[in-house]
Amino acid sequence: MKQKRINVRHWLFLFFTTLAVVLASFTVGKDIYAHNDNGLISFAFVNFFGYLFVFLFMPVELAFIFYLRSGYDPVMLNLIAIATAFVAQIVNYVFGYFFSSRIIDQLIGRERYETAEEEIRKYGKWTLLLSNLLPLSSPVISLAAGMIKYHLREALFFSFLGILMRYLVLTFAFSL
């Protein structure tokens, strides 16, 4: 049984890694090579999927910095980054709230979930804030917050605050 679970996890990892590479290639990659005017749509797409718990490998901060340094309007870029990240965190929370731990175990692994749950129970809002401020595993934290039925308003508020602070810090650090 454990061997079967490991194989499912490997196949899921391979599938989502391939999907992430394809998404990045057809969006950010296309913008890099073609200097596409629809770059903000591509960025929104990549940023949203980068914040979903199943795409843990996408460095959305690097995409943000690339677009920022490419001359896109920093205000519009921040609005898109914050909105798409926040909506993805809501999806993560709702998925954790409504789906069984067995399904989630197969997607992210029991150990990763238990670590996130322990941090949320111990530090609560500070875990949500810091995981969204720092380049940590914020999608898993939001998923775990939903699974343990953490207060929705508090989870969303501190996730939003962390996301807002993250992108403002990146903007000021890399727009000079």
C-alpha positions as CSV (number, residue, x, y, z in Angstrom):
1,M,0.0,0.0,0.0
2,K,2.8,2.4,0.9
3,Q,4.6,1.6,-2.4
4,K,1.4,2.5,-4.3
5,R,1.0,5.8,-2.5
6,I,4.6,6.7,-3.3
7,N,4.0,5.9,-7.0
8,V,0.9,8.1,-7.1
9,R,2.9,10.9,-5.5
10,H,5.7,10.5,-8.0
11,W,3.2,10.6,-10.9
12,L,1.5,13.6,-9.5
13,F,4.8,15.3,-9.0
14,L,5.8,14.5,-12.6
15,F,2.5,15.7,-14.0
16,F,2.4,19.0,-12.1
17,T,6.1,19.7,-12.8
18,T,5.5,19.2,-16.5
19,L,2.4,21.3,-16.4
20,A,4.3,24.1,-14.6
21,V,7.1,24.0,-17.2
22,V,4.6,24.1,-20.0
23,L,2.6,27.0,-18.4
24,A,5.8,29.0,-17.8
25,S,7.0,28.3,-21.3
26,F,3.9,29.5,-23.0
27,T,3.5,32.5,-20.8
28,V,6.6,34.0,-19.3
29,G,8.9,32.2,-21.8
30,K,7.0,33.6,-24.7
31,D,7.1,37.1,-23.2
32,I,10.8,36.9,-22.7
33,Y,11.5,36.0,-26.3
34,A,8.8,37.9,-28.1
35,H,8.5,41.0,-25.8
36,N,4.7,40.3,-25.9
37,D,2.4,43.2,-25.1
38,N,0.0,40.8,-23.3
39,G,2.6,40.1,-20.7
40,L,0.5,41.1,-17.8
41,I,-2.1,38.5,-18.7
42,S,0.7,35.9,-18.8
43,F,2.1,37.1,-15.5
44,A,-1.4,36.9,-13.9
45,F,-1.8,33.3,-15.2
46,V,1.7,32.2,-13.9
47,N,1.3,34.0,-10.6
48,F,-2.1,32.5,-9.9
49,F,-1.0,29.0,-10.6
50,G,2.3,29.6,-8.7
51,Y,0.3,30.2,-5.6
52,L,-1.8,27.1,-5.8
53,F,-0.6,24.3,-3.5
54,V,-0.1,21.8,-6.4
55,F,2.5,24.1,-8.1
56,L,5.0,24.3,-5.3
57,F,7.9,24.6,-7.7
58,M,7.1,27.9,-9.5
59,P,9.3,30.8,-8.3
60,V,6.6,33.5,-8.7
61,E,8.9,36.1,-7.1
62,L,11.4,35.7,-10.0
63,A,8.6,36.2,-12.5
64,F,7.5,39.3,-10.7
65,I,11.0,40.7,-10.6
66,F,11.5,39.9,-14.3
67,Y,8.3,41.8,-15.3
68,L,9.1,44.7,-12.9
69,R,12.6,45.0,-14.4
70,S,11.2,44.8,-18.0
71,G,9.4,48.1,-17.6
72,Y,5.8,47.1,-16.8
73,D,3.8,49.6,-14.7
74,P,4.7,48.7,-11.1
75,V,1.3,49.7,-9.8
76,M,-0.6,47.5,-12.3
77,L,1.9,44.6,-11.8
78,N,1.4,44.8,-8.0
79,L,-2.4,44.9,-8.3
80,I,-2.3,41.8,-10.5
81,A,0.3,40.0,-8.3
82,I,-1.6,40.7,-5.1
83,A,-5.0,39.9,-6.6
84,T,-4.0,36.6,-8.2
85,A,-2.0,35.4,-5.2
86,F,-4.8,36.2,-2.8
87,V,-7.4,34.4,-5.0
88,A,-5.1,31.4,-5.2
89,Q,-4.8,31.4,-1.4
90,I,-8.6,31.5,-1.1
91,V,-8.7,28.5,-3.4
92,N,-6.1,26.7,-1.2
93,Y,-8.0,27.4,2.0
94,V,-11.4,26.2,0.5
95,F,-9.8,23.1,-1.0
96,G,-8.3,22.3,2.5
97,Y,-11.7,23.0,4.2
98,F,-13.8,20.8,2.0
99,F,-11.6,17.9,0.8
100,S,-10.5,14.9,2.8
101,S,-7.1,14.6,4.3
102,R,-6.6,11.4,2.2
103,I,-6.8,13.3,-1.1
104,I,-4.5,16.1,0.2
105,D,-2.0,13.5,1.6
106,Q,-1.6,12.2,-1.9
107,L,-1.0,15.6,-3.3
108,I,1.4,17.2,-0.8
109,G,2.3,14.4,1.7
110,R,1.3,13.9,5.3
111,E,4.5,15.2,6.7
112,R,4.3,18.5,5.0
113,Y,0.7,19.0,6.0
114,E,1.5,18.0,9.7
115,T,4.3,20.5,9.8
116,A,2.1,23.3,8.5
117,E,-0.7,22.4,10.9
118,E,1.7,22.4,13.8
119,E,2.9,25.8,12.9
120,I,-0.6,27.2,12.5
121,R,-1.8,25.8,15.8
122,K,1.3,27.1,17.6
123,Y,1.7,30.6,16.0
124,G,-1.7,31.1,14.3
125,K,-1.9,34.4,12.4
126,W,1.9,34.9,12.5
127,T,2.4,31.7,10.5
128,L,-0.1,32.9,7.9
129,L,1.5,36.4,7.8
130,L,5.1,35.2,7.6
131,S,4.5,32.4,5.2
132,N,3.0,34.9,2.7
133,L,5.6,37.6,3.4
134,L,8.6,35.3,3.0
135,P,9.3,32.9,0.2
136,L,8.0,30.0,2.2
137,S,5.4,27.4,1.5
138,S,2.4,29.7,1.8
139,P,0.1,27.6,-0.4
140,V,0.6,24.6,2.0
141,I,0.0,26.8,5.0
142,S,-3.3,28.1,3.5
143,L,-4.3,24.6,2.6
144,A,-3.6,23.4,6.2
145,A,-5.5,26.4,7.6
146,G,-8.5,25.3,5.7
147,M,-8.1,21.7,6.8
148,I,-8.0,22.6,10.5
149,K,-10.9,25.0,10.0
150,Y,-8.8,28.0,11.1
151,H,-10.9,31.3,11.3
152,L,-11.6,32.3,7.7
153,R,-11.5,36.0,8.2
154,E,-8.2,35.9,10.1
155,A,-6.6,33.5,7.7
156,L,-7.6,35.7,4.7
157,F,-6.6,38.9,6.4
158,F,-3.1,37.8,7.4
159,S,-2.6,36.0,4.1
160,F,-3.5,39.2,2.3
161,L,-1.3,41.4,4.5
162,G,1.7,39.1,4.0
163,I,1.1,39.0,0.2
164,L,0.8,42.8,0.1
165,M,4.0,43.3,2.1
166,R,5.9,40.8,0.0
167,Y,5.1,42.5,-3.3
168,L,5.8,46.0,-1.9
169,V,9.2,44.9,-0.6
170,L,10.0,43.3,-3.9
171,T,8.9,46.4,-5.8
172,F,11.0,48.7,-3.7
173,A,14.0,46.4,-3.7
174,F,14.1,45.7,-7.5
175,S,12.6,48.8,-9.1
176,L,15.6,51.1,-8.3
